Amino acid sequence: MGDSGHATSHEFSGMMPSVMVTNAYLYEKNSKCIRTFASYEESDGLFSDRNVFPTGCVVKMEKILL
């Protein structure tokens, strides 16, 4: 969660971390991080919509068969 605007102490105290849901392909998973992508170019090996998550922050992963 982030905000670059002005806020009162009451508003600031109400900020909570967000819970993100990502639907993506798994590129790599190791003890430090999980790398995902949502789009790719088959012929050029290009990846788009990429994310890197610290492994310790991931609560749940589900395999979805397409």
N, C-alpha and C positions, 0 to 999 in steps of 0.2 A: 504494500500500500504506500502510496506517495502522494504528496501535494505540495506544490511550490507557491501557493497563495498564502495570504495572511489569514490567521485564525486566532480566536480567543483561546485561553487556556482550557475552557470547557470543551470547545470543539476539538482541540488537540488531544485531550484526554480520551475522547471518544473514538479516536482512530484505532483500528484493529488490523492485524495482518489479513490479507485476502487469501482465500482458498481458490486456487486456480485449477480448472479442469482443462486438460489438453488432450485432444484427439489427434494422434500423429503416428507416424512410422518411427520405430526405434532404430536409430543409427548406431548407437554404442551405449553400453552400460558397463561401468566398472565401479570400484569401491569409492571413487571420488565424485563422479558425475554421471548423469544420464543425458545423452544427446538425442534430440528428436527432430524430425522434419515433417512437413505436411505436403510439400510439392516437390517434384523433381523432374528433370529433363532426362529421358532415357538415353538418348544418343550422346549427350555431352557430359554426363555425370555431374550436373549442376543441381544444387539443393536450395530450396526456398522455404520460408516460414520456419526458420530454425530456432530451437531453444536449447539451452543447457541448464540443467537443474542440479544442484548439489544432491547427491544420493540421499543424504540424511533428511532432506526436506520432502522427499516423495513418500506419501502415506500409502498409496495403493497403485498397482499397475494391473491392468486386465488385458489379456490377449483377445483380440477380436478377429475372427476369421472372415475374410472378405470373399 
